[in-house]
Amino acid sequence: MAVTHIALYAGSFDPITFGHLDVIRRSRRLFDRIVVGVGQNPDKPFLISSEERASIASQLVAEIVETDGEGAEVEVRSYDGLTVDFAREIGATALLRGLRNATDTAAECQLALANRQVANIETVFVLPSQEYGFTSSSLIRQIVALGGDVDTLDGVVPATVIERLREFQQDPSHSIYKRSLDEAYGVD
């Protein structure tokens, strides 16, 4: 009986970037099935709701599968709790992680070793295309929160994400946007 190789590609995807999508695209040749796990963290402020992050990811992943044809099936699911617990729940044989640079490598190797020790699950690292080596969701959130020009993110995030980021900037009551302005001007 053949073993089905299932990878869990977990992250907040807040927002999802072309770097994330490139890792998914490249990994479809390595696994039979990939689950993109959109994680929830109650201690982390999110720019985009979990439902919307999962919806956007599902739409973009469907485009990859349709365009690329052959390769692993890909499913997007939201989850709460520990990533290793979700990996067990879905029967993942590996965690999938993208590496952009040396800083990522150090942190991701430490996490991979911990996951192997705690959950007996291996981690597979995939490098994105060079053009996405600088892409960071955290940096994108910072640009949005501080009122940067989201149109400069063309080529970094999909058009649907740019549209959503533009909407956030036009809504000064949005939590991350408001919080960054309050911090910038010393408002408690």
C-alpha positions as CSV (number, residue, x, y, z in Angstrom):
1,M,0.0,0.0,0.0
2,A,1.4,3.4,-1.0
3,V,2.0,6.0,1.6
4,T,0.3,9.4,0.9
5,H,2.7,12.2,1.6
6,I,0.7,15.1,3.1
7,A,2.4,18.4,3.8
8,L,1.0,21.1,6.1
9,Y,2.0,24.6,5.0
10,A,1.0,26.6,8.1
11,G,1.1,30.4,8.5
12,S,-1.0,33.4,9.3
13,F,-0.9,34.5,5.6
14,D,-1.7,38.1,6.8
15,P,-1.6,38.9,3.9
16,I,-0.7,36.1,1.6
17,T,2.1,37.0,-0.8
18,F,3.5,35.8,-4.1
19,G,6.3,34.3,-2.0
20,H,3.8,32.1,-0.2
21,L,2.1,31.1,-3.5
22,D,5.5,30.3,-5.1
23,V,6.3,27.9,-2.2
24,I,2.9,26.2,-2.7
25,R,3.5,26.0,-6.5
26,R,7.0,24.5,-6.1
27,S,5.9,22.0,-3.4
28,R,3.1,20.5,-5.5
29,R,5.8,18.3,-7.2
30,L,7.0,17.0,-3.8
31,F,3.8,15.9,-2.1
32,D,0.6,14.1,-2.8
33,R,-1.5,16.6,-0.9
34,I,-0.8,20.0,0.6
35,V,-3.0,21.6,3.3
36,V,-2.5,25.3,3.6
37,G,-3.3,25.9,7.3
38,V,-4.4,29.5,8.0
39,G,-3.5,29.8,11.7
40,Q,-5.2,31.8,14.4
41,N,-3.4,33.4,17.2
42,P,-5.5,35.3,19.8
43,D,-2.4,37.3,20.9
44,K,-1.6,38.6,17.4
45,P,-3.4,41.5,15.8
46,F,-4.5,40.5,12.3
47,L,-4.9,42.9,9.4
48,I,-7.3,40.5,7.7
49,S,-9.9,38.3,9.4
50,S,-9.2,34.5,9.4
51,E,-12.3,33.9,7.3
52,E,-11.1,36.3,4.7
53,R,-7.5,35.1,4.8
54,A,-8.7,31.6,4.1
55,S,-11.1,32.7,1.4
56,I,-8.4,34.7,-0.4
57,A,-5.9,31.8,-0.1
58,S,-8.5,29.3,-1.4
59,Q,-9.1,31.5,-4.5
60,L,-5.4,32.0,-5.3
61,V,-4.6,28.3,-4.7
62,A,-7.4,27.2,-7.0
63,E,-5.8,29.4,-9.7
64,I,-2.5,27.7,-9.2
65,V,-4.0,24.2,-9.4
66,E,-5.9,25.2,-12.5
67,T,-3.0,26.9,-14.2
68,D,-0.3,24.4,-13.4
69,G,-2.3,21.2,-13.9
70,E,-0.5,18.2,-12.5
71,G,0.8,18.1,-9.0
72,A,-0.5,17.7,-5.4
73,E,-4.0,18.5,-4.6
74,V,-4.1,21.6,-2.3
75,E,-6.7,22.4,0.3
76,V,-7.0,25.5,2.5
77,R,-8.2,25.2,6.1
78,S,-8.3,27.5,9.1
79,Y,-7.2,26.1,12.4
80,D,-6.7,27.1,16.0
81,G,-4.2,25.8,18.5
82,L,-0.8,24.3,18.0
83,T,0.4,23.7,14.4
84,V,1.7,20.2,15.4
85,D,-1.7,19.2,16.7
86,F,-3.4,20.3,13.5
87,A,-0.7,18.4,11.6
88,R,-1.6,15.2,13.5
89,E,-5.3,15.9,12.9
90,I,-4.9,16.0,9.1
91,G,-2.4,13.2,9.0
92,A,0.5,15.3,7.8
93,T,3.7,13.6,7.1
94,A,5.7,16.8,7.0
95,L,5.5,20.5,7.8
96,L,6.3,22.7,4.8
97,R,8.2,26.0,5.3
98,G,9.5,28.6,3.0
99,L,13.0,30.1,3.6
100,R,13.9,33.5,2.4
101,N,17.2,34.3,4.0
102,A,19.8,33.4,6.7
103,T,17.6,34.9,9.4
104,D,14.7,32.7,8.4
105,T,17.0,29.7,8.3
106,A,18.2,30.0,11.9
107,A,14.7,30.5,13.3
108,E,13.1,27.8,11.1
109,C,15.8,25.2,11.9
110,Q,15.2,25.8,15.6
111,L,11.5,25.4,15.2
112,A,11.9,22.3,13.0
113,L,14.1,20.6,15.6
114,A,11.6,21.4,18.3
115,N,8.7,20.0,16.2
116,R,10.7,16.8,15.5
117,Q,11.4,16.4,19.2
118,V,7.8,17.2,20.4
119,A,5.7,15.8,17.6
120,N,8.0,13.5,15.7
121,I,7.3,15.3,12.4
122,E,9.8,16.4,9.8
123,T,10.0,19.8,8.2
124,V,10.7,20.3,4.5
125,F,12.1,23.7,3.5
126,V,11.5,25.2,0.1
127,L,13.2,28.3,-1.3
128,P,11.0,30.7,-3.2
129,S,12.1,32.3,-6.4
130,Q,14.8,34.9,-5.9
131,E,12.4,37.7,-6.7
132,Y,10.4,36.8,-3.5
133,G,13.4,36.5,-1.2
134,F,12.6,39.9,0.4
135,T,8.9,39.5,0.7
136,S,7.5,39.6,4.2
137,S,3.9,39.8,5.4
138,S,5.1,41.7,8.5
139,L,6.7,44.3,6.3
140,I,3.6,44.6,4.2
141,R,1.4,45.1,7.3
142,Q,3.8,47.8,8.5
143,I,3.6,49.6,5.1
144,V,-0.2,49.5,5.3
145,A,-0.4,50.5,9.0
146,L,1.9,53.5,8.4
147,G,0.0,54.7,5.3
148,G,2.6,53.6,2.7
149,D,1.6,53.4,-0.9
150,V,0.1,49.9,-1.4
151,D,0.4,50.2,-5.1
152,T,4.1,49.7,-4.7
153,L,3.3,46.2,-3.6
154,D,2.3,45.2,-7.1
155,G,4.4,42.1,-7.9
156,V,4.7,41.3,-4.2
157,V,1.1,40.5,-3.4
158,P,-1.8,39.6,-5.7
159,A,-4.2,42.3,-6.9
160,T,-7.0,41.0,-4.7
161,V,-4.8,41.6,-1.7
162,I,-3.8,45.1,-2.9
163,E,-7.4,46.0,-3.2
164,R,-8.1,44.8,0.4
165,L,-5.1,46.7,1.8
166,R,-6.2,49.8,0.1
167,E,-9.6,49.5,1.8
168,F,-7.9,49.2,5.2
169,Q,-6.0,52.4,4.6
170,Q,-9.1,54.2,3.8
171,D,-10.7,53.1,7.0
172,P,-8.9,54.9,9.9
173,S,-11.0,52.9,12.4
174,H,-9.3,49.7,11.4
175,S,-7.5,48.3,14.5
176,I,-3.9,48.0,13.1
177,Y,-4.1,51.3,11.3
178,K,-5.5,53.1,14.3
179,R,-3.1,51.4,16.7
180,S,-0.1,52.4,14.5
181,L,-1.2,56.0,14.4
182,D,-1.8,56.1,18.1
183,E,1.7,54.7,18.7
184,A,3.2,57.2,16.3
185,Y,1.6,60.1,18.1
186,G,1.9,58.8,21.6
187,V,-1.8,58.3,22.2
188,D,-2.8,55.8,24.9
